[in-house]
Amino acid sequence: MRLTDRPKPLAEMKSDVQWAPQVQSVLDKALERDLNKRYQTSGEFGRDFFKAISGMRGSAKTRVMGASSLPPTSVPPDLAGVTHPIPATRVSTGTPPLSHAPIAAERKSKTPMIATIAAVAMLAVVGGGYAIMKNGNADARSAAQLQGDTARADTTRLNRQVAPPLDVDAELDAIGKLTDLQAGTPAMAAQALQRLDSLPSASRMTADQKVLAALLRAEANVNRENSCAAYNAVKDVEGASKGTRYEKRVTYILSNASCTKSP
């Protein structure tokens, strides 16, 4: 198989032709498994191959059998020196005489022509195979690159964690444990304010959630001894807290916190 075995040499494929070593070298380079070791352009391959097969033209010698190579004719001893008249040849009067011109019997060797035709055919086959392999390698690289980009995109989508929707009520309950006016500390209050800033905007909360968020912000500021910030936090929701379970806590903050403006 081509994937595991090297290509058969020309001498093995067509042993009746005397292939020049340069032709075999050009084909070996064209069929290298390593793409970087092959011809990089078809023009370079064509020039080297043409030079290689040019040396094969006229290399085969033509053998012509001459008259000198014929064995001598032996004459029986009893007929030596005996002459006989040659009988007249009957020629039909209806048939015109034929003029025989000497015909050259020399036959030229067809080996150079066969070698040239085989070399041209081999050039076409190898050139086509080389172009197919080169295009195939380019297509394979493009397909591998596309597949790699797709795999990376899929991995990125899988690794991207989609945050679940925030449960505002549960988050407010957790923050309330940090703003307790009896057990809260300044450090806990700072953590509570940070989590309050991460809540959705007031326009996306219910009326009770907005009141509770303002109240927890005020209690956190009380624990940080920031009376003015605590007062301002619940002042805007004073009316909304009326009749709710947060009304007393809002009233307590407004009664004990103060925010005196500088003259």
Summary of the structure (lengths in Angstrom):
residues: 263
radius of gyration: 53.6
end to end distance: 97.6
largest distance: 167.7
contacts: 562
relative contact order: 0.07
helix: 55%
strand: 0%
